[in-house]
């Protein structure tokens, strides 16, 4: 059985059909370590690592920075594929910080 994380604000579970994790709830600063740990475990097994944020209501700037920081550690052909709803405004937030040009980070907002 693969690892998962749960506390009173966030649930991180493995995806069933691809290498990655799904998050449900609110991602705050205290979730940086469990988030990066879960994603790093996936990166040991695959080139494409998916982080599904479609069930996340709130993503803190530090949570976003943790994902970007992890993506910076990857080398092609590995990359982090993040999917999220429009309400998280990820494209805008990445552009504001100059993080939208990272080759190892791909975003699907929808």
N, C-alpha and C positions, 0 to 999 in steps of 0.2 A: 504494500500500500504506500502511495506517495504522501508526502507531507502536506499539511494544511495549517492555517493560522486562523485563530478566532479570538476576538475580544469584544467588549461591549459596543464598539463602533464599526468594526471591519471583519469581514470574512474573506480569506484568500483560499481558493481551492484550485486544484489542477484542472486543466481543460481535458476533456475526454478524447477528442479526436485530433488534437494537434498538441505540439509541445508548447506549454505556456500555462498561464494562470488567469483565473477570473476573480475579480474583486467585487464585493458587494458591501455597500455602506458608505462610510466617510473615511477618507484617507487623510490623516493628520501627521504632524512631524514625528510623533512617536512610532509611526509605522514604517519609517524609512528602512530600518534594519530587517524586519521580517519581509518587507516587499523585495528588497534587493537580494536577500537570501533565497527567496522562492524563485526569483527570476534567474539567479546565478545557477541554481540547481538545474534548471531547464537548459541553460546554455551549455552545460556539460554534455547534453545529449542531442543537440540540434543546432542547425545554422539559423533557422527562423524561429524566434521566440515571440510568442504572442502574449500581450497583456490586454485583457478584455476589461475595459472600464465602463461598459454600457450600463452596469447596475450600480455605478458609483454616483452618489448625490453631490459629494464635495471632494475635491482634490486640492490639498494645500499646495502652496508654492514649493515647500520643502519636499513634498511627495513627488511633484513633477521634477524637481531638481534631482532627486534620487534616481528616477527613471532615466533622465538625460545623462547623468553621471555614469550610470551603468552602460548605457548605449555607447558612450565614449570609450569604454574599455574593450568593446568588441572590434574585431577586425574582419573585413569582408573575406569570405562570403557571409559571415554572421551579421544579423541585424535584429533589432527589436521592432516588432510590429505592434503598434498601439491602436486599439479601436475604442472609440468613445462617442457618446452622444454630443450633440451640438451645445448643450447647456454647459458643458465644462470649458468651452471656448479654447480648446487646446491649440488649434492652429494659431489663433491670435496671441495666446500666451507664449507660445514658442517663438513667434516672430518678434514680439516685444523684447525678448531676451537674446535674440540672435541665434537661437537654438534650432531654427527651422532648416538650416543648411547641413545638418549632420547626416552623413551618408549611411550611418548605421542605425538611424531612427526613421521609421516610416509610420505615418499617421493615417488612419481612416476615421473620419468623423461622419457619423450618420445615424 
